Amino acid sequence: MATSHIHVPDKLLACPCCGKQNATPQIITLFHTITTTWHRKITITSVCRCKNHNQAVGGTPNSRHIKGLALDLTGPELPVLNHTYLLLSSNKAQNLGIILTEQPFHLHIDLREQPIAIYKEQTKTHDLKEYLNKCLTHHNPTNKTTTK
C-alpha cells in the first residue's frame, strides 16, 4: 500500500518532549491498516521518542520508538488479543513485534526482522499466531472447547 495518501498529524507522531518526528512510512501504513481494519476508537500514545524521553518513560535503550519503528496504542474498545489475532490473520502483518502487557487496553507493535511476542517485559519468542490462538482459546468465554 502506498503511503502518499495517508496522513497522520505530526502532533500524534512526534516525541512529546522535543518534537522529534522520524516515523517511517511503514509504521504510518501499519497504523492506517490497524485503524481501518479494527473499526474502533484507537489512540496513539507513543510513536517517536528521543533518547531522553525514551529513558524517562522506561523504554529500553534500543527501543524501536527511537527509530520511528513502533506504535503504542490504547483505547476503551481495544481488546488486544482478539484484534492482534485479526491483524495477524489478515496477512497484513509481516515481521511485527508485539508486546502484550497486563494492561488490557494497551498494545505495543513494532516493525522488526522476526516476529516476537514479549509479555510483561519478559522476552519470550513465540510463533505469534500460535501464541495468540492459544490465548484466545483460553480467554474466550464463548469457546466451547474443553481440555482433558
N, CA, C and O atoms as a GROMACS GRO file, in nm:
protein
  592
    1MET      N    1   0.084  -0.117   0.000
    1MET     CA    2   0.000   0.000   0.000
    1MET      C    3   0.088   0.124   0.000
    1MET      O    4   0.182   0.133   0.080
    2ALA      N    5   0.061   0.216  -0.086
    2ALA     CA    6   0.139   0.340  -0.091
    2ALA      C    7   0.100   0.428   0.026
    2ALA      O    8  -0.015   0.428   0.069
    3THR      N    9   0.195   0.501   0.078
    3THR     CA   10   0.167   0.584   0.194
    3THR      C   11   0.143   0.729   0.157
    3THR      O   12   0.116   0.810   0.246
    4SER      N   13   0.150   0.764   0.031
    4SER     CA   14   0.141   0.904  -0.008
    4SER      C   15   0.008   0.967   0.029
    4SER      O   16   0.001   1.088   0.052
    5HIS      N   17  -0.100   0.888   0.035
    5HIS     CA   18  -0.231   0.943   0.066
    5HIS      C   19  -0.267   0.931   0.214
    5HIS      O   20  -0.372   0.979   0.256
    6ILE      N   21  -0.182   0.868   0.293
    6ILE     CA   22  -0.210   0.850   0.435
    6ILE      C   23  -0.152   0.968   0.512
    6ILE      O   24  -0.034   0.999   0.501
    7HIS      N   25  -0.239   1.034   0.590
    7HIS     CA   26  -0.191   1.148   0.668
    7HIS      C   27  -0.220   1.124   0.815
    7HIS      O   28  -0.335   1.105   0.855
    8VAL      N   29  -0.117   1.125   0.895
    8VAL     CA   30  -0.129   1.122   1.039
    8VAL      C   31  -0.063   1.250   1.088
    8VAL      O   32   0.053   1.275   1.055
    9PRO      N   33  -0.134   1.333   1.164
    9PRO     CA   34  -0.076   1.460   1.208
    9PRO      C   35   0.056   1.441   1.283
    9PRO      O   36   0.070   1.351   1.365
   10ASP      N   37   0.153   1.528   1.253
   10ASP     CA   38   0.284   1.522   1.319
   10ASP      C   39   0.270   1.522   1.471
   10ASP      O   40   0.349   1.459   1.541
   11LYS      N   41   0.170   1.593   1.522
   11LYS     CA   42   0.148   1.603   1.666
   11LYS      C   43   0.130   1.463   1.728
   11LYS      O   44   0.172   1.440   1.841
   12LEU      N   45   0.069   1.371   1.654
   12LEU     CA   46   0.049   1.235   1.705
   12LEU      C   47   0.174   1.150   1.695
   12LEU      O   48   0.191   1.055   1.771
   13LEU      N   49   0.261   1.184   1.603
   13LEU     CA   50   0.380   1.104   1.577
   13LEU      C   51   0.502   1.151   1.656
   13LEU      O   52   0.588   1.069   1.691
   14ALA      N   53   0.511   1.279   1.686
   14ALA     CA   54   0.633   1.340   1.739
   14ALA      C   55   0.658   1.306   1.885
   14ALA      O   56   0.566   1.277   1.962
   15CYS      N   57   0.784   1.311   1.922
   15CYS     CA   58   0.825   1.297   2.061
   15CYS      C   59   0.764   1.412   2.140
   15CYS      O   60   0.776   1.527   2.099
   16PRO      N   61   0.698   1.384   2.253
   16PRO     CA   62   0.632   1.491   2.327
   16PRO      C   63   0.727   1.590   2.394
   16PRO      O   64   0.685   1.701   2.428
   17CYS      N   65   0.854   1.552   2.413
   17CYS     CA   66   0.943   1.646   2.482
   17CYS      C   67   1.022   1.735   2.387
   17CYS      O   68   1.057   1.848   2.424
   18CYS      N   69   1.052   1.687   2.266
   18CYS     CA   70   1.137   1.768   2.178
   18CYS      C   71   1.083   1.784   2.036
   18CYS      O   72   1.135   1.863   1.958
   19GLY      N   73   0.977   1.710   2.004
   19GLY     CA   74   0.919   1.721   1.871
   19GLY      C   75   0.984   1.635   1.764
   19GLY      O   76   0.946   1.642   1.647
   20LYS      N   77   1.082   1.552   1.802
   20LYS     CA   78   1.147   1.463   1.704
   20LYS      C   79   1.039   1.380   1.634
   20LYS      O   80   0.952   1.321   1.699
   21GLN      N   81   1.046   1.378   1.501
   21GLN     CA   82   0.947   1.300   1.424
   21GLN      C   83   1.020   1.226   1.314
   21GLN      O   84   1.054   1.284   1.211
   22ASN      N   85   1.042   1.099   1.337
   22ASN     CA   86   1.110   1.017   1.236
   22ASN      C   87   1.032   0.890   1.206
   22ASN      O   88   1.091   0.787   1.174
   23ALA      N   89   0.900   0.897   1.217
   23ALA     CA   90   0.817   0.779   1.189
   23ALA      C   91   0.838   0.736   1.045
   23ALA      O   92   0.834   0.817   0.952
   24THR      N   93   0.859   0.608   1.027
   24THR     CA   94   0.882   0.555   0.893
   24THR      C   95   0.749   0.544   0.818
   24THR      O   96   0.643   0.532   0.880
   25PRO      N   97   0.754   0.549   0.685
   25PRO     CA   98   0.631   0.528   0.608
   25PRO      C   99   0.564   0.394   0.641
   25PRO      O  100   0.441   0.384   0.638
   26GLN      N  101   0.643   0.293   0.674
   26GLN     CA  102   0.588   0.162   0.706
   26GLN      C  103   0.507   0.165   0.835
   26GLN      O  104   0.403   0.099   0.844
   27ILE      N  105   0.552   0.241   0.935
   27ILE     CA  106   0.479   0.246   1.061
   27ILE      C  107   0.350   0.327   1.044
   27ILE      O  108   0.249   0.297   1.107
   28ILE      N  109   0.354   0.430   0.959
   28ILE     CA  110   0.232   0.507   0.929
   28ILE      C  111   0.132   0.418   0.855
   28ILE      O  112   0.013   0.422   0.885
   29THR      N  113   0.180   0.338   0.761
   29THR     CA  114   0.093   0.245   0.689
   29THR      C  115   0.034   0.142   0.785
   29THR      O  116  -0.083   0.107   0.775
   30LEU      N  117   0.116   0.093   0.879
   30LEU     CA  118   0.068  -0.003   0.977
   30LEU      C  119  -0.044   0.058   1.061
   30LEU      O  120  -0.146  -0.006   1.084
   31PHE      N  121  -0.024   0.181   1.108
   31PHE     CA  122  -0.128   0.247   1.187
   31PHE      C  123  -0.256   0.260   1.105
   31PHE      O  124  -0.366   0.234   1.155
   32HIS      N  125  -0.242   0.301   0.980
   32HIS     CA  126  -0.358   0.314   0.892
   32HIS      C  127  -0.428   0.178   0.875
   32HIS      O  128  -0.551   0.171   0.880
   33THR      N  129  -0.352   0.073   0.856
   33THR     CA  130  -0.408  -0.061   0.841
   33THR      C  131  -0.485  -0.102   0.967
   33THR      O  132  -0.596  -0.156   0.958
   34ILE      N  133  -0.427  -0.076   1.082
   34ILE     CA  134  -0.492  -0.110   1.209
   34ILE      C  135  -0.622  -0.033   1.226
   34ILE      O  136  -0.725  -0.092   1.258
   35THR      N  137  -0.619   0.096   1.204
   35THR     CA  138  -0.739   0.177   1.227
   35THR      C  139  -0.849   0.145   1.128
   35THR      O  140  -0.967   0.152   1.163
   36THR      N  141  -0.814   0.110   1.006
   36THR     CA  142  -0.918   0.077   0.908
   36THR      C  143  -0.966  -0.067   0.920
   36THR      O  144  -1.077  -0.099   0.878
   37THR      N  145  -0.885  -0.154   0.976
   37THR     CA  146  -0.922  -0.294   0.993
   37THR      C  147  -1.004  -0.315   1.120
   37THR      O  148  -1.101  -0.391   1.119
   38TRP      N  149  -0.966  -0.249   1.228
   38TRP     CA  150  -1.028  -0.276   1.357
   38TRP      C  151  -1.159  -0.201   1.378
   38TRP      O  152  -1.243  -0.245   1.457
   39HIS      N  153  -1.179  -0.090   1.310
   39HIS     CA  154  -1.302  -0.010   1.323
   39HIS      C  155  -1.334   0.022   1.470
   39HIS      O  156  -1.448   0.008   1.513
   40ARG      N  157  -1.235   0.064   1.543
   40ARG     CA  158  -1.251   0.100   1.684
   40ARG      C  159  -1.183   0.234   1.708
   40ARG      O  160  -1.096   0.276   1.632
   41LYS      N  161  -1.225   0.299   1.817
   41LYS     CA  162  -1.157   0.422   1.857
   41LYS      C  163  -1.022   0.382   1.915
   41LYS      O  164  -1.014   0.314   2.017
   42ILE      N  165  -0.916   0.426   1.849
   42ILE     CA  166  -0.781   0.391   1.890
   42ILE      C  167  -0.702   0.520   1.905
   42ILE      O  168  -0.708   0.608   1.818
   43THR      N  169  -0.628   0.532   2.012
   43THR     CA  170  -0.546   0.649   2.037
   43THR      C  171  -0.399   0.609   2.032
   43THR      O  172  -0.358   0.511   2.094
   44ILE      N  173  -0.320   0.686   1.958
   44ILE     CA  174  -0.175   0.667   1.959
   44ILE      C  175  -0.122   0.731   2.088
   44ILE      O  176  -0.146   0.849   2.113
   45THR      N  177  -0.052   0.654   2.169
   45THR     CA  178   0.008   0.711   2.289
   45THR      C  179   0.157   0.738   2.272
   45THR      O  180   0.214   0.819   2.345
   46SER      N  181   0.221   0.670   2.176
   46SER     CA  182   0.362   0.695   2.152
   46SER      C  183   0.403   0.638   2.017
   46SER      O  184   0.367   0.526   1.982
   47VAL      N  185   0.479   0.718   1.942
   47VAL     CA  186   0.542   0.669   1.819
   47VAL      C  187   0.689   0.703   1.829
   47VAL      O  188   0.771   0.617   1.863
   48CYS      N  189   0.724   0.826   1.801
   48CYS     CA  190   0.865   0.868   1.802
   48CYS      C  191   0.905   0.915   1.941
   48CYS      O  192   0.829   0.982   2.010
   49ARG      N  193   1.026   0.879   1.980
   49ARG     CA  194   1.083   0.924   2.107
   49ARG      C  195   1.230   0.959   2.085
   49ARG      O  196   1.302   0.891   2.012
   50CYS      N  197   1.272   1.066   2.150
   50CYS     CA  198   1.416   1.092   2.157
   50CYS      C  199   1.472   1.002   2.267
   50CYS      O  200   1.395   0.943   2.343
   51LYS      N  201   1.602   0.990   2.276
   51LYS     CA  202   1.663   0.902   2.376
   51LYS      C  203   1.629   0.945   2.518
   51LYS      O  204   1.605   0.860   2.604
   52ASN      N  205   1.626   1.077   2.543
   52ASN     CA  206   1.594   1.125   2.677
   52ASN      C  207   1.452   1.089   2.719
   52ASN      O  208   1.430   1.041   2.830
   53HIS      N  209   1.356   1.111   2.629
   53HIS     CA  210   1.217   1.079   2.662
   53HIS      C  211   1.199   0.928   2.676
   53HIS      O  212   1.128   0.882   2.765
   54ASN      N  213   1.264   0.853   2.590
   54ASN     CA  214   1.255   0.707   2.598
   54ASN      C  215   1.303   0.658   2.734
   54ASN      O  216   1.240   0.571   2.795
   55GLN      N  217   1.415   0.713   2.780
   55GLN     CA  218   1.468   0.675   2.911
   55GLN      C  219   1.372   0.717   3.022
   55GLN      O  220   1.351   0.643   3.118
   56ALA      N  221   1.314   0.837   3.010
   56ALA     CA  222   1.223   0.889   3.112
   56ALA      C  223   1.097   0.803   3.128
   56ALA      O  224   1.043   0.792   3.238
   57VAL      N  225   1.050   0.743   3.019
   57VAL     CA  226   0.929   0.660   3.027
   57VAL      C  227   0.960   0.512   3.049
   57VAL      O  228   0.870   0.429   3.047
   58GLY      N  229   1.087   0.480   3.069
   58GLY     CA  230   1.126   0.343   3.098
   58GLY      C  231   1.144   0.254   2.977
   58GLY      O  232   1.141   0.132   2.988
   59GLY      N  233   1.165   0.315   2.860
   59GLY     CA  234   1.189   0.237   2.738
   59GLY      C  235   1.326   0.173   2.739
   59GLY      O  236   1.416   0.219   2.810
   60THR      N  237   1.342   0.068   2.662
   60THR     CA  238   1.471   0.002   2.653
   60THR      C  239   1.568   0.089   2.573
   60THR      O  240   1.524   0.167   2.489
   61PRO      N  241   1.698   0.078   2.599
   61PRO     CA  242   1.794   0.162   2.527
   61PRO      C  243   1.790   0.146   2.375
   61PRO      O  244   1.822   0.240   2.302
   62ASN      N  245   1.751   0.030   2.327
   62ASN     CA  246   1.743   0.007   2.182
   62ASN      C  247   1.599   0.008   2.132
   62ASN      O  248   1.566  -0.060   2.034
   63SER      N  249   1.513   0.083   2.199
   63SER     CA  250   1.371   0.089   2.165
   63SER      C  251   1.349   0.125   2.019
   63SER      O  252   1.418   0.211   1.965
   64ARG      N  253   1.255   0.060   1.957
   64ARG     CA  254   1.220   0.091   1.818
   64ARG      C  255   1.148   0.224   1.807
   64ARG      O  256   1.136   0.278   1.697
   65HIS      N  257   1.100   0.277   1.918
   65HIS     CA  258   1.041   0.412   1.916
   65HIS      C  259   1.146   0.516   1.876
   65HIS      O  260   1.115   0.613   1.807
   66ILE      N  261   1.270   0.497   1.919
   66ILE     CA  262   1.378   0.591   1.887
   66ILE      C  263   1.401   0.596   1.736
   66ILE      O  264   1.441   0.699   1.682
   67LYS      N  265   1.377   0.484   1.670
   67LYS     CA  266   1.399   0.474   1.525
   67LYS      C  267   1.272   0.500   1.443
   67LYS      O  268   1.275   0.489   1.321
   68GLY      N  269   1.162   0.535   1.510
   68GLY     CA  270   1.036   0.558   1.439
   68GLY      C  271   0.973   0.431   1.386
   68GLY      O  272   0.902   0.434   1.285
   69LEU      N  273   0.999   0.320   1.453
   69LEU     CA  274   0.951   0.189   1.406
   69LEU      C  275   0.851   0.124   1.501
   69LEU      O  276   0.832   0.002   1.496
   70ALA      N  277   0.787   0.203   1.589
   70ALA     CA  278   0.696   0.143   1.687
   70ALA      C  279   0.574   0.230   1.710
   70ALA      O  280   0.577   0.352   1.692
   71LEU      N  281   0.467   0.164   1.751
   71LEU     CA  282   0.342   0.231   1.788
   71LEU      C  283   0.298   0.180   1.923
   71LEU      O  284   0.301   0.059   1.948
   72ASP      N  285   0.258   0.270   2.011
   72ASP     CA  286   0.186   0.231   2.131
   72ASP      C  287   0.044   0.282   2.113
   72ASP      O  288   0.022   0.398   2.080
   73LEU      N  289  -0.052   0.193   2.133
   73LEU     CA  290  -0.192   0.224   2.110
   73LEU      C  291  -0.273   0.194   2.234
   73LEU      O  292  -0.239   0.105   2.312
   74THR      N  293  -0.381   0.268   2.252
   74THR     CA  294  -0.474   0.240   2.359
   74THR      C  295  -0.614   0.278   2.313
   74THR      O  296  -0.631   0.347   2.212
   75GLY      N  297  -0.711   0.232   2.386
   75GLY     CA  298  -0.848   0.266   2.354
   75GLY      C  299  -0.944   0.187   2.440
   75GLY      O  300  -0.913   0.075   2.480
   76PRO      N  301  -1.060   0.246   2.470
   76PRO     CA  302  -1.156   0.177   2.556
   76PRO      C  303  -1.214   0.052   2.492
   76PRO      O  304  -1.265  -0.036   2.562
   77GLU      N  305  -1.206   0.042   2.362
   77GLU     CA  306  -1.260  -0.073   2.291
   77GLU      C  307  -1.149  -0.150   2.221
   77GLU      O  308  -1.165  -0.195   2.108
   78LEU      N  309  -1.037  -0.164   2.288
   78LEU     CA  310  -0.923  -0.230   2.225
   78LEU      C  311  -0.897  -0.365   2.292
   78LEU      O  312  -0.805  -0.377   2.374
   79PRO      N  313  -0.978  -0.467   2.258
   79PRO     CA  314  -0.949  -0.600   2.312
   79PRO      C  315  -0.825  -0.655   2.243
   79PRO      O  316  -0.832  -0.709   2.133
   80VAL      N  317  -0.714  -0.641   2.309
   80VAL     CA  318  -0.583  -0.662   2.248
   80VAL      C  319  -0.568  -0.798   2.181
   80VAL      O  320  -0.529  -0.804   2.064
   81LEU      N  321  -0.598  -0.904   2.251
   81LEU     CA  322  -0.573  -1.036   2.193
   81LEU      C  323  -0.656  -1.060   2.068
   81LEU      O  324  -0.604  -1.106   1.967
   82ASN      N  325  -0.785  -1.029   2.074
   82ASN     CA  326  -0.872  -1.052   1.959
   82ASN      C  327  -0.826  -0.973   1.838
   82ASN      O  328  -0.816  -1.028   1.728
   83HIS      N  329  -0.797  -0.845   1.858
   83HIS     CA  330  -0.762  -0.761   1.743
   83HIS      C  331  -0.621  -0.789   1.692
   83HIS      O  332  -0.595  -0.777   1.572
   84THR      N  333  -0.531  -0.824   1.781
   84THR     CA  334  -0.397  -0.861   1.736
   84THR      C  335  -0.405  -0.988   1.651
   84THR      O  336  -0.338  -0.998   1.548
   85TYR      N  337  -0.484  -1.082   1.694
   85TYR     CA  338  -0.501  -1.205   1.617
   85TYR      C  339  -0.561  -1.175   1.480
   85TYR      O  340  -0.518  -1.231   1.379
   86LEU      N  341  -0.662  -1.086   1.475
   86LEU     CA  342  -0.721  -1.049   1.347
   86LEU      C  343  -0.618  -0.986   1.255
   86LEU      O  344  -0.613  -1.015   1.136
   87LEU      N  345  -0.535  -0.898   1.311
   87LEU     CA  346  -0.431  -0.834   1.231
   87LEU      C  347  -0.336  -0.938   1.174
   87LEU      O  348  -0.302  -0.933   1.055
   88LEU      N  349  -0.293  -1.031   1.257
   88LEU     CA  350  -0.201  -1.134   1.211
   88LEU      C  351  -0.266  -1.226   1.109
   88LEU      O  352  -0.202  -1.268   1.013
   89SER      N  353  -0.393  -1.256   1.129
   89SER     CA  354  -0.464  -1.344   1.037
   89SER      C  355  -0.492  -1.280   0.903
   89SER      O  356  -0.519  -1.349   0.804
   90SER      N  357  -0.486  -1.148   0.898
   90SER     CA  358  -0.518  -1.077   0.774
   90SER      C  359  -0.405  -1.082   0.672
   90SER      O  360  -0.420  -1.031   0.560
   91ASN      N  361  -0.292  -1.143   0.707
   91ASN     CA  362  -0.175  -1.148   0.620
   91ASN      C  363  -0.120  -1.010   0.590
   91ASN      O  364  -0.041  -0.993   0.496
   92LYS      N  365  -0.160  -0.911   0.668
   92LYS     CA  366  -0.104  -0.777   0.653
   92LYS      C  367   0.011  -0.757   0.752
   92LYS      O  368   0.078  -0.654   0.752
   93ALA      N  369   0.030  -0.856   0.836
   93ALA     CA  370   0.132  -0.845   0.940
   93ALA      C  371   0.254  -0.926   0.902
   93ALA      O  372   0.252  -1.049   0.907
   94GLN      N  373   0.357  -0.859   0.865
   94GLN     CA  374   0.483  -0.926   0.837
   94GLN      C  375   0.589  -0.864   0.925
   94GLN      O  376   0.606  -0.742   0.929
   95ASN      N  377   0.660  -0.950   0.996
   95ASN     CA  378   0.770  -0.906   1.081
   95ASN      C  379   0.726  -0.803   1.185
   95ASN      O  380   0.789  -0.698   1.201
   96LEU      N  381   0.618  -0.836   1.255
   96LEU     CA  382   0.573  -0.750   1.363
   96LEU      C  383   0.624  -0.801   1.495
   96LEU      O  384   0.629  -0.922   1.519
   97GLY      N  385   0.663  -0.708   1.581
   97GLY     CA  386   0.688  -0.740   1.720
   97GLY      C  387   0.569  -0.688   1.797
   97GLY      O  388   0.522  -0.577   1.771
   98ILE      N  389   0.520  -0.766   1.891
   98ILE     CA  390   0.404  -0.726   1.969
   98ILE      C  391   0.437  -0.745   2.115
   98ILE      O  392   0.481  -0.852   2.157
   99ILE      N  393   0.415  -0.641   2.193
   99ILE     CA  394   0.434  -0.652   2.337
   99ILE      C  395   0.296  -0.653   2.400
   99ILE      O  396   0.221  -0.556   2.391
  100LEU      N  397   0.265  -0.764   2.464
  100LEU     CA  398   0.140  -0.778   2.537
  100LEU      C  399   0.170  -0.749   2.683
  100LEU      O  400   0.265  -0.803   2.740
  101THR      N  401   0.091  -0.664   2.743
  101THR     CA  402   0.110  -0.630   2.884
  101THR      C  403  -0.013  -0.670   2.962
  101THR      O  404  -0.110  -0.719   2.905
  102GLU      N  405  -0.010  -0.648   3.092
  102GLU     CA  406  -0.127  -0.677   3.173
  102GLU      C  407  -0.233  -0.569   3.157
  102GLU      O  408  -0.346  -0.586   3.203
  103GLN      N  409  -0.200  -0.460   3.093
  103GLN     CA  410  -0.297  -0.354   3.069
  103GLN      C  411  -0.385  -0.398   2.953
  103GLN      O  412  -0.336  -0.408   2.841
  104PRO      N  413  -0.515  -0.423   2.976
  104PRO     CA  414  -0.598  -0.482   2.871
  104PRO      C  415  -0.624  -0.391   2.752
  104PRO      O  416  -0.664  -0.438   2.646
  105PHE      N  417  -0.603  -0.262   2.768
  105PHE     CA  418  -0.634  -0.171   2.658
  105PHE      C  419  -0.510  -0.102   2.605
  105PHE      O  420  -0.518   0.010   2.554
  106HIS      N  421  -0.396  -0.166   2.616
  106HIS     CA  422  -0.270  -0.111   2.567
  106HIS      C  423  -0.202  -0.213   2.478
  106HIS      O  424  -0.201  -0.333   2.507
  107LEU      N  425  -0.144  -0.164   2.369
  107LEU     CA  426  -0.076  -0.253   2.277
  107LEU      C  427   0.046  -0.182   2.219
  107LEU      O  428   0.037  -0.067   2.177
  108HIS      N  429   0.158  -0.250   2.217
  108HIS     CA  430   0.280  -0.202   2.151
  108HIS      C  431   0.303  -0.292   2.031
  108HIS      O  432   0.305  -0.414   2.042
  109ILE      N  433   0.320  -0.229   1.915
  109ILE     CA  434   0.350  -0.302   1.792
  109ILE      C  435   0.471  -0.235   1.728
  109ILE      O  436   0.477  -0.112   1.720
  110ASP      N  437   0.567  -0.315   1.684
  110ASP     CA  438   0.681  -0.256   1.614
  110ASP      C  439   0.718  -0.341   1.493
  110ASP      O  440   0.673  -0.455   1.478
  111LEU      N  441   0.798  -0.282   1.409
  111LEU     CA  442   0.848  -0.349   1.289
  111LEU      C  443   0.987  -0.402   1.319
  111LEU      O  444   1.070  -0.331   1.376
  112ARG      N  445   1.012  -0.527   1.280
  112ARG     CA  446   1.141  -0.590   1.308
  112ARG      C  447   1.169  -0.698   1.205
  112ARG      O  448   1.089  -0.722   1.115
  113GLU      N  449   1.282  -0.764   1.220
  113GLU     CA  450   1.322  -0.867   1.125
  113GLU      C  451   1.244  -0.996   1.144
  113GLU      O  452   1.208  -1.062   1.047
  114GLN      N  453   1.219  -1.034   1.268
  114GLN     CA  454   1.149  -1.158   1.300
  114GLN      C  455   1.035  -1.128   1.396
  114GLN      O  456   1.050  -1.043   1.484
  115PRO      N  457   0.919  -1.195   1.382
  115PRO     CA  458   0.812  -1.175   1.478
  115PRO      C  459   0.854  -1.223   1.617
  115PRO      O  460   0.926  -1.323   1.629
  116ILE      N  461   0.811  -1.153   1.718
  116ILE     CA  462   0.842  -1.190   1.856
  116ILE      C  463   0.730  -1.138   1.945
  116ILE      O  464   0.675  -1.031   1.920
  117ALA      N  465   0.695  -1.212   2.046
  117ALA     CA  466   0.598  -1.166   2.144
  117ALA      C  467   0.671  -1.144   2.275
  117ALA      O  468   0.756  -1.224   2.314
  118ILE      N  469   0.640  -1.037   2.342
  118ILE     CA  470   0.702  -1.008   2.470
  118ILE      C  471   0.588  -0.983   2.568
  118ILE      O  472   0.502  -0.897   2.543
  119TYR      N  473   0.585  -1.055   2.678
  119TYR     CA  474   0.477  -1.041   2.773
  119TYR      C  475   0.532  -1.001   2.909
  119TYR      O  476   0.624  -1.064   2.960
  120LYS      N  477   0.477  -0.898   2.966
  120LYS     CA  478   0.519  -0.849   3.097
  120LYS      C  479   0.670  -0.824   3.105
  120LYS      O  480   0.734  -0.853   3.206
  121GLU      N  481   0.723  -0.770   2.997
  121GLU     CA  482   0.863  -0.730   2.991
  121GLU      C  483   0.960  -0.846   3.003
  121GLU      O  484   1.080  -0.825   3.024
  122GLN      N  485   0.911  -0.968   2.990
  122GLN     CA  486   0.999  -1.084   2.986
  122GLN      C  487   1.002  -1.131   2.842
  122GLN      O  488   0.899  -1.170   2.787
  123THR      N  489   1.117  -1.128   2.781
  123THR     CA  490   1.126  -1.162   2.639
  123THR      C  491   1.109  -1.312   2.620
  123THR      O  492   1.184  -1.393   2.674
  124LYS      N  493   1.007  -1.344   2.541
  124LYS     CA  494   0.981  -1.484   2.507
  124LYS      C  495   0.946  -1.488   2.359
  124LYS      O  496   0.851  -1.424   2.316
  125THR      N  497   1.022  -1.563   2.283
  125THR     CA  498   0.994  -1.575   2.141
  125THR      C  499   0.887  -1.682   2.121
  125THR      O  500   0.894  -1.790   2.179
  126HIS      N  501   0.790  -1.650   2.038
  126HIS     CA  502   0.681  -1.743   2.010
  126HIS      C  503   0.653  -1.743   1.861
  126HIS      O  504   0.690  -1.650   1.790
  127ASP      N  505   0.587  -1.848   1.815
  127ASP     CA  506   0.516  -1.837   1.688
  127ASP      C  507   0.395  -1.753   1.726
  127ASP      O  508   0.306  -1.801   1.796
  128LEU      N  509   0.392  -1.629   1.680
  128LEU     CA  510   0.294  -1.533   1.728
  128LEU      C  511   0.151  -1.578   1.703
  128LEU      O  512   0.066  -1.563   1.791
  129LYS      N  513   0.123  -1.631   1.586
  129LYS     CA  514  -0.014  -1.675   1.557
  129LYS      C  515  -0.055  -1.788   1.651
  129LYS      O  516  -0.167  -1.789   1.703
  130GLU      N  517   0.035  -1.882   1.672
  130GLU     CA  518   0.005  -1.994   1.762
  130GLU      C  519  -0.016  -1.944   1.905
  130GLU      O  520  -0.110  -1.988   1.973
  131TYR      N  521   0.069  -1.854   1.950
  131TYR     CA  522   0.060  -1.799   2.085
  131TYR      C  523  -0.073  -1.726   2.106
  131TYR      O  524  -0.141  -1.748   2.206
  132LEU      N  525  -0.109  -1.639   2.011
  132LEU     CA  526  -0.233  -1.564   2.026
  132LEU      C  527  -0.354  -1.655   2.013
  132LEU      O  528  -0.455  -1.632   2.080
  133ASN      N  529  -0.345  -1.756   1.930
  133ASN     CA  530  -0.456  -1.851   1.918
  133ASN      C  531  -0.478  -1.922   2.051
  133ASN      O  532  -0.592  -1.942   2.093
  134LYS      N  533  -0.369  -1.962   2.117
  134LYS     CA  534  -0.381  -2.025   2.249
  134LYS      C  535  -0.442  -1.928   2.350
  134LYS      O  536  -0.527  -1.967   2.430
  135CYS      N  537  -0.399  -1.802   2.346
  135CYS     CA  538  -0.454  -1.702   2.438
  135CYS      C  539  -0.603  -1.684   2.414
  135CYS      O  540  -0.682  -1.677   2.508
  136LEU      N  541  -0.642  -1.675   2.287
  136LEU     CA  542  -0.782  -1.656   2.254
  136LEU      C  543  -0.864  -1.777   2.299
  136LEU      O  544  -0.974  -1.760   2.352
  137THR      N  545  -0.813  -1.896   2.277
  137THR     CA  546  -0.884  -2.017   2.318
  137THR      C  547  -0.902  -2.018   2.469
  137THR      O  548  -1.007  -2.056   2.520
  138HIS      N  549  -0.798  -1.978   2.540
  138HIS     CA  550  -0.802  -1.978   2.687
  138HIS      C  551  -0.892  -1.868   2.742
  138HIS      O  552  -0.962  -1.890   2.841
  139HIS      N  553  -0.891  -1.749   2.680
  139HIS     CA  554  -0.962  -1.634   2.736
  139HIS      C  555  -1.100  -1.611   2.677
  139HIS      O  556  -1.174  -1.527   2.728
  140ASN      N  557  -1.138  -1.682   2.572
  140ASN     CA  558  -1.265  -1.657   2.506
  140ASN      C  559  -1.377  -1.732   2.579
  140ASN      O  560  -1.382  -1.854   2.573
  141PRO      N  561  -1.468  -1.659   2.647
  141PRO     CA  562  -1.573  -1.726   2.724
  141PRO      C  563  -1.676  -1.798   2.638
  141PRO      O  564  -1.747  -1.885   2.688
  142THR      N  565  -1.685  -1.765   2.509
  142THR     CA  566  -1.782  -1.831   2.422
  142THR      C  567  -1.725  -1.957   2.359
  142THR      O  568  -1.795  -2.029   2.289
  143ASN      N  569  -1.597  -1.982   2.384
  143ASN     CA  570  -1.532  -2.100   2.327
  143ASN      C  571  -1.580  -2.224   2.402
  143ASN      O  572  -1.567  -2.232   2.524
  144LYS      N  573  -1.637  -2.320   2.330
  144LYS     CA  574  -1.693  -2.440   2.390
  144LYS      C  575  -1.589  -2.552   2.405
  144LYS      O  576  -1.619  -2.658   2.459
  145THR      N  577  -1.468  -2.528   2.356
  145THR     CA  578  -1.365  -2.631   2.360
  145THR      C  579  -1.318  -2.653   2.504
  145THR      O  580  -1.294  -2.558   2.577
  146THR      N  581  -1.307  -2.778   2.542
  146THR     CA  582  -1.255  -2.810   2.675
  146THR      C  583  -1.132  -2.897   2.659
  146THR      O  584  -1.119  -2.973   2.562
  147THR      N  585  -1.043  -2.886   2.754
  147THR     CA  586  -0.924  -2.970   2.752
  147THR      C  587  -0.938  -3.078   2.858
  147THR      O  588  -1.002  -3.056   2.961
  148LYS      N  589  -0.880  -3.194   2.833
  148LYS     CA  590  -0.889  -3.306   2.928
  148LYS      C  591  -0.761  -3.319   3.004
  148LYS      O  592  -0.748  -3.408   3.089
   0.00000   0.00000   0.00000
